[in-house]
Amino acid sequence: MQEDIRIADGAFEERLGYRFSTKELLERALTHSSAVPELRVAGAEEAVSVLLPRDNERLEFLGDAVLELLTSEYLLANFPEWSEGQLSKSRARIVNAGSLETAARRLRLGEHLRLGRGEEKTGGRDKQTLLADAFEAVLAAVYLDGGLGAAREVLRAVLFDQALEERGERISESDRKSALQELLQGRGQAPAEYRVAGESGPDHQKVFQIEVWIEGECVAAGEGSTKKEAEQRAARSALEQFARAETKG
């Protein structure tokens, strides 16, 4: 088992875009707690220093903090016009288990995990929680090995850029409804109402048309492959109209 993980390192590091100086850090990041008893029995577990725990749980703890910090930094740099609420909600979307699982699968991380027999039999390599946790552990290993700059580059390449590409404008639009709500509240106006104006296309490729109504008036509309997406685009259109009106005024 120990030899297998060393052979796999090169391919995994290539996909990750980072070469470890301390290979033991990567091995710890890829070691699930279920594997430790069997590794000990087999005599495959090496002598461990206090900085290199036997499994990846402590690294996962550190990786979670590094992920929160660098995601916050990324959003602040790329969306300077966003409010604190918009930043918080978008960060939550990027760092949730589903996003981390997608990044882990892109890296084929599951193939390189060291698991106990029981976890292996129950499909541990495909479990969302296990993959997301292992991704955080790998991030922590990169941070400990190469510093914050290395961790930042890994996240940009395997998580941030992909999230923007896959979601198109949806991340930047993710809180437009909230932004519109805050604007209307500030003006003392009633909340916006979203109405379905129409649908088109076959069931597997539906396009929804949504209108935004404010105080009995349709002020904007948007389209999307889901109602939520169409609502966000309609809200964005309404915000743009308000911005243009303020500029003219």
Secondary structure in CASP SS format (residue, H / E / C, confidence):
PFRMAT SS
TARGET T0000
AUTHOR 0000-0000-0000
METHOD secondary structure of the structure
MODEL  1
M C 1.00
Q H 1.00
E H 1.00
D H 1.00
I H 1.00
R H 1.00
I H 1.00
A H 1.00
D H 1.00
G H 1.00
A H 1.00
F H 1.00
E H 1.00
E H 1.00
R H 1.00
L H 1.00
G C 1.00
Y C 1.00
R C 1.00
F C 1.00
S C 1.00
T C 1.00
K H 1.00
E H 1.00
L H 1.00
L H 1.00
E H 1.00
R H 1.00
A H 1.00
L C 1.00
T E 1.00
H C 1.00
S H 1.00
S H 1.00
A H 1.00
V H 1.00
P H 1.00
E H 1.00
L H 1.00
R H 1.00
V H 1.00
A C 1.00
G C 1.00
A C 1.00
E C 1.00
E C 1.00
A C 1.00
V C 1.00
S C 1.00
V C 1.00
L C 1.00
L C 1.00
P C 1.00
R C 1.00
D C 1.00
N C 1.00
E H 1.00
R H 1.00
L H 1.00
E H 1.00
F H 1.00
L H 1.00
G H 1.00
D H 1.00
A H 1.00
V H 1.00
L H 1.00
E H 1.00
L H 1.00
L H 1.00
T H 1.00
S H 1.00
E H 1.00
Y H 1.00
L H 1.00
L H 1.00
A H 1.00
N H 1.00
F C 1.00
P C 1.00
E C 1.00
W C 1.00
S C 1.00
E H 1.00
G H 1.00
Q H 1.00
L H 1.00
S H 1.00
K H 1.00
S H 1.00
R H 1.00
A H 1.00
R H 1.00
I H 1.00
V H 1.00
N C 1.00
A H 1.00
G H 1.00
S H 1.00
L H 1.00
E H 1.00
T H 1.00
A H 1.00
A H 1.00
R H 1.00
R H 1.00
L C 1.00
R C 1.00
L H 1.00
G H 1.00
E H 1.00
H H 1.00
L C 1.00
R E 1.00
L C 1.00
G C 1.00
R H 1.00
G H 1.00
E H 1.00
E H 1.00
K H 1.00
T C 1.00
G C 1.00
G H 1.00
R H 1.00
D H 1.00
K C 1.00
Q H 1.00
T H 1.00
L H 1.00
L H 1.00
A H 1.00
D H 1.00
A H 1.00
F H 1.00
E H 1.00
A H 1.00
V H 1.00
L H 1.00
A H 1.00
A H 1.00
V H 1.00
Y H 1.00
L H 1.00
D H 1.00
G H 1.00
G C 1.00
L H 1.00
G H 1.00
A H 1.00
A H 1.00
R H 1.00
E H 1.00
V H 1.00
L H 1.00
R H 1.00
A H 1.00
V H 1.00
L H 1.00
F H 1.00
D H 1.00
Q H 1.00
A H 1.00
L H 1.00
E H 1.00
E H 1.00
R H 1.00
G C 1.00
E C 1.00
R H 1.00
I H 1.00
S H 1.00
E H 1.00
S C 1.00
D C 1.00
R H 1.00
K H 1.00
S H 1.00
A H 1.00
L H 1.00
Q H 1.00
E H 1.00
L H 1.00
L H 1.00
Q H 1.00
G H 1.00
R C 1.00
G C 1.00
Q C 1.00
A C 1.00
P C 1.00
A C 1.00
E E 1.00
Y E 1.00
R E 1.00
V E 1.00
A E 1.00
G E 1.00
E E 1.00
S E 1.00
G C 1.00
P C 1.00
D H 1.00
H H 1.00
Q H 1.00
K C 1.00
V E 1.00
F E 1.00
Q E 1.00
I E 1.00
E E 1.00
V E 1.00
W E 1.00
I E 1.00
E C 1.00
G C 1.00
E E 1.00
C E 1.00
V E 1.00
A E 1.00
A E 1.00
G E 1.00
E E 1.00
G E 1.00
S C 1.00
T C 1.00
K H 1.00
K H 1.00
E H 1.00
A H 1.00
E H 1.00
Q H 1.00
R H 1.00
A H 1.00
A H 1.00
R H 1.00
S H 1.00
A H 1.00
L H 1.00
E H 1.00
Q H 1.00
F H 1.00
A H 1.00
R H 1.00
A H 1.00
E H 1.00
T H 1.00
K H 1.00
G C 1.00
END
